[in-house]
Amino acid sequence: MADIGETTLEIDLSALAHNFHFLKARLEPDTKFLGVVKAFAYGSDMVAIAKKLESLGIDYLAVAYVKEGVLLREAGITAPILVLHPQPTHFKALIDHGLEPSLYSPRVLREFLAIAEQQGQKKYPVHIKFNTGLNRLGFWENDVEFIFKQLNGSTVLKIKGMLSHLAASEDENERDFSLNQIDTFKEIATKLKNQLGYSPTLHMVNTSGILNYPEAQFNMVRSGIGLYGYGNHPHFDQVLKPVATLKTVISQRHKIEPGESVGYNRAFKSDGYRITATLPLGHADGIGRQYGGGKTFVTIKGKKAPIIGNVCMDMIMVDVTDIECKEGDEVIVFGKGNSAEGFANTAQSISYELLTAISSRVRRVIKP
Ligand SMILES: *Cc1c(COP(=O)(O)O)cnc(C)c1O
């Protein structure tokens, strides 16, 4: 295997294509597919992922903030882009870049309407977000009248979409709650449709919603984590392929004698003869201190090497006593062969948090 010589995050675009096709196969033929590429495409490479998704025929993309959408437009992405959590201070930039806002409150709707009007917009496409139980962002069911009054007779905006978001789509124990959210969304959609006289694009489910509530696909689904290879369930983690693999190398090996310690604050104290390897990545790269202390492992030559002692800013130390390895050898931190979900779970975290934490110091390597 070629010596990669440094810490890299390998982005496998063929794995992305596999995951896209797997999820797409679970949709009704006319259900649209929105790919969520917020937070640098879950910590990978937003532009590379968006371009690949466009080439695969994705219908829509979504980001959290306006500046993420602006980056996509500047990179030449032409697909419709939904901005899930736009702030009024960026509404002008949003319009300038042809992004579509998710409008989630009376304040945000009024401000968007005012700016779109100033800009002389006609039928500017917007999505209206309803809160059906997550209690995070969204209008309430009884805001339908208000929304309609604001837009009535105005040609400035066009309600192109209507969305909501499930609170616990991955949790089978919350099935009744999720079904109730879905019913509430249907009710609101009917009310809004009746008022508008046409039906906007309805979208509600995320990855786990696609997998667990196929009846709630409506007109479009929004998938993030599934595209990146994780399904919030061991079964789906098996069939999806991780897009991002964090790799590094062994910088140095040490022989540790009984009673010696390793790393800051002497957090690891050896009770025997051990061999450690020092790796060039640390909490500044996104592997937080919660992964120290021996409960999380990296893989070297297919074997588990626990992270021992405290995670440093730029380094971690792993125990390689039982692994035949040398300085310069490749180390898989997570990804292919050591799932990000499993790695994250050792510290009560989840794949989403681990993936999006990998900092910009780590070089991204795109594999076609
Ligand atoms: C992030 C996000 C998604 C994607 O969720 P996944 O679980 O990653 O598929 C979908 N919808 C909204 C509103 C989101 O914020």
PDBQT file of the ligand as one rigid body, heavy atoms in Angstrom, charges set to zero:
ROOT
HETATM    1  C1  LIG A 401     -29.871  17.663   8.468  1.00  0.00    +0.000 C 
HETATM    2  C2  LIG A 401     -31.275  17.546   8.056  1.00  0.00    +0.000 A 
HETATM    3  C3  LIG A 401     -31.708  16.475   7.253  1.00  0.00    +0.000 A 
HETATM    4  C4  LIG A 401     -30.840  15.278   6.926  1.00  0.00    +0.000 C 
HETATM    5  O1  LIG A 401     -30.955  14.324   7.965  1.00  0.00    +0.000 OA
HETATM    6  P1  LIG A 401     -30.196  12.915   7.900  1.00  0.00    +0.000 P 
HETATM    7  O2  LIG A 401     -30.582  12.240   9.160  1.00  0.00    +0.000 OA
HETATM    8  O3  LIG A 401     -28.744  13.236   7.846  1.00  0.00    +0.000 OA
HETATM    9  O4  LIG A 401     -30.659  12.219   6.681  1.00  0.00    +0.000 OA
HETATM   10  C5  LIG A 401     -33.013  16.517   6.767  1.00  0.00    +0.000 A 
HETATM   11  N1  LIG A 401     -33.852  17.534   7.093  1.00  0.00    +0.000 NA
HETATM   12  C6  LIG A 401     -33.470  18.546   7.885  1.00  0.00    +0.000 A 
HETATM   13  C7  LIG A 401     -34.452  19.622   8.226  1.00  0.00    +0.000 C 
HETATM   14  C8  LIG A 401     -32.191  18.580   8.420  1.00  0.00    +0.000 A 
HETATM   15  O5  LIG A 401     -31.830  19.576   9.231  1.00  0.00    +0.000 OA
ENDROOT
TORSDOF 0
